Amino acid sequence: MMVNETMKNQYKILGHHAPGPRMTKAAAFLLATALSVPVFVLLNCIAWLVG
């Protein structure tokens, strides 16, 4: 089973078919920001300690 197969399935909720979840541009931006800020801080702390 491929990873994207579960994303393409339609789910039945209260008798209606709902599309599978999709990542929006806003969610992608928030995820990228949430990952990049701690990495930026960590790398700057390491550079400050070494340099």
C-alpha positions as a printed NumPy array, in Angstrom:
array([[  0.   ,   0.   ,   0.   ],
       [  1.334,   3.39 ,  -0.951],
       [  1.211,   6.34 ,   1.415],
       [ -0.991,   8.483,  -0.83 ],
       [ -3.641,   5.782,  -1.24 ],
       [ -5.113,   6.553,   2.169],
       [ -5.278,  10.246,   1.279],
       [ -7.348,   9.51 ,  -1.872],
       [-10.023,   7.438,  -0.136],
       [-13.369,   9.061,   0.426],
       [-14.856,   8.628,   3.864],
       [-18.544,   8.37 ,   4.664],
       [-19.572,  10.774,   7.421],
       [-23.232,  11.077,   8.417],
       [-24.271,   9.512,   5.133],
       [-22.205,  11.885,   2.983],
       [-18.913,  11.176,   1.286],
       [-16.177,  13.478,   2.483],
       [-12.962,  13.977,   0.503],
       [ -9.692,  12.84 ,   2.016],
       [ -7.6  ,  15.333,   3.973],
       [ -5.387,  17.717,   2.007],
       [ -2.592,  19.963,   3.142],
       [ -3.305,  23.582,   2.337],
       [ -0.679,  26.2  ,   1.58 ],
       [ -1.299,  27.795,   4.972],
       [ -0.754,  24.488,   6.76 ],
       [  2.436,  23.883,   4.779],
       [  3.685,  27.37 ,   5.672],
       [  2.915,  26.883,   9.372],
       [  4.617,  23.489,   9.386],
       [  7.717,  24.885,   7.666],
       [  7.843,  27.798,  10.114],
       [  7.382,  25.54 ,  13.126],
       [ 10.292,  23.386,  11.971],
       [ 12.643,  26.131,  10.805],
       [ 12.524,  28.444,  13.829],
       [ 13.845,  25.907,  16.401],
       [ 16.498,  24.716,  13.942],
       [ 17.585,  28.336,  13.364],
       [ 17.86 ,  28.96 ,  17.108],
       [ 19.724,  25.702,  17.713],
       [ 22.24 ,  26.32 ,  14.922],
       [ 22.861,  29.876,  16.138],
       [ 23.466,  28.628,  19.684],
       [ 25.94 ,  26.043,  18.398],
       [ 27.71 ,  28.684,  16.293],
       [ 27.852,  31.024,  19.292],
       [ 29.327,  28.31 ,  21.538],
       [ 31.902,  27.164,  18.969],
       [ 32.87 ,  30.578,  17.629]])
